[in-house]
Amino acid sequence: MTRNDSTIRELYPNLARNPSMPPYTIPRRPFSPQTSDPAPINWRRGLFRVWLLMSAAWMMSWIIYLIVFGLQGGFKASSDLLVIPVLLIGPPIALLIFGLATRWAFSGFKVDEPSSSA
């Protein structure tokens, strides 16, 4: 045993007792079971907000593209301008209708509550 080994053991006595400590360990925290239920998720509001963000991103990206296209002289006739509202608003509205149809379809899987008419 060299002098450095004895100095290290004097400075770190735990190292001498447990020399084969694993390099990665899980932090030791007291285990406490969760007594409260997880917070409920409002899927309708959350997915509507995602739709709003996606629609805004869709419109902004196409508006930027159309501005650059127009600056390069891409619009030749007035009929080219009639396509813009359909391009900007059509796909977000179609996605909203698809989402509403999906909600309707999944509501068909709910179990009906028995009615007590007796």
N, C-alpha and C positions, 0 to 999 in steps of 0.2 A: 504494500500500500504506500502510495507516494504522499508527499506533503499536501499536494493539491486535493487529493481524495479526502484526507482527514479534515482539511479546512472546509471543504464543501459539506461534509457530514456534520461539522460543528455548526455551520451557518444554517443548514437545512436538515433538521433532525428527522422530519417526516420522510425525506428522501431515503434515509437509511432503513426505515421500517417498511416502506412500500416501494422498492426499486422498480417494480414492473407495473407501473401505473399506465393504463391505456392512454394513447395520445389524444383521443377524442372521447369525451364523456358527455352524458346528458346532465344538464344542471339539476341538482337535487332540490326539488321544491316539494313542499308538503302537498300530498294528494288531497284535494277537496272536491267531492262530487258536486256537479252543477245541480243546484236545487231549483233554479228558475228555468222556465221554458225559453227556448230561443225566440227572439223577436219575430213576430209575423212579418211576412214580406208582402207588400202591396204590388202584385205583379202588373195589374192594369196601369197604375200610375207610372211604375218603372219602365215598362215597355213603351208607354206613350212618350215618355221623355227620351228614350232611345230613338224612337221614330222621329221625334222633333229634331234631334241632333243629326241623324242620318239625312233627313230631308234638307236641313240647312246646309250640310256639307255637300249634298248633291247639287243644290241650286247654286251655291257659291262656286263650286268647281266648274259648272257649265257656264256660269256668267263670266268667269275669268276667261274661259276658252273662247266664248263668243265675242268678248271684247277684243281679244288678240286677233281672232278671225276677221272681225270687222275692220280693225286697223290695217290689216293686210289687204283690204279690198275684197273680202270674200263674199259680201252680200251684193248680188247683182240686180235682183228684182225685189219688188215689194212683197211678192209671195214668199220669199225666203224669211221674211220677218214674221209671217203667220205661224211658222213652225216653232218659234221660240217658246210661246206659252205652253204648248203641248209638251215640248221637251223638258221644260222646267217643272211643270206642275203635274204632268201625267204620271210619271213613275212614283213619286211620293204618295199620290192619291191611290194608285193601284196597290202599293204596299200597305197602306192603311186599310183598304178594303180586304186585302188578303189576311191581315191581322185580325180584323173583325170576324171574318169567315172562320178563321182558325179557332178563335174564342168560341164561336157558336158551335163548331164541330166538337171541341173538347167538352163543352157543357153537356153534350149528349151522353158522355160517359158517367156523369154524376148519378149516384144511386138516388132514386126517388124515395122520399120519406113516406112511410106508410101513414095514410090518413085515418084518423080514428073518428069515424062517423057513427059509431054505434052508441 
